[in-house]
Amino acid sequence: MNHSELPALPDKEVFEELLRADNVRIERIVSKGHTSPEQGWYDQIENEWVIVLEGSGKVLFEDGTEVLLNRGDYLNILAHVKHRVIWTDPDRETVWLAFFYL
């Protein structure tokens, strides 16, 4: 299936799985002023390479490091490195493309 239209944004971020194979998963994430849930940190068993296709967002790591990502910026997050999204542009959609790999 080929589907490039962005989903309508409800109250929560939209996570759309685009592809899944043995050692890789690709997701499109659409945010507009959304942040990670307050209950904790992402602590993933997979590595994550993520690029911002549109908009901007800020990622906070458990060690206090903050990374601002704008259109075209990317980040590689190793498995079990705790992180969370603390800000996304409230005025326009932020479109993330995330590659999860082992």
C-alpha positions, 0 to 999 in steps of 0.5 A: 500500500502506498499512502503518503497523506498525513493523518488528521491529528487527534488529541494524541500523537499519531504513530503509523507503522509503514514497514515491518521486517525481521530486524527493522521497523519503520514508523511515521510519527506526526506531532503538533505540540505533543510530548512524551507521556508523563509517566516515564522515559522511552527505554527501547530494546531496539536502536532508533534512527529518526529524522524530522521531515517537517517541523521541529521537536526537542528530545531530552536524554536521561543524562540531561542532554537536550537535542533540538531537531529541525527539518532534515536533522536526524539522531541515532538513539541506541537501545536502552538509552532513555529519552523522551520528547519534551517539545514539538512545534505547537503551530504546525505538524512535526513529521518524524520518520523513525527506523527501529533496528536491531 
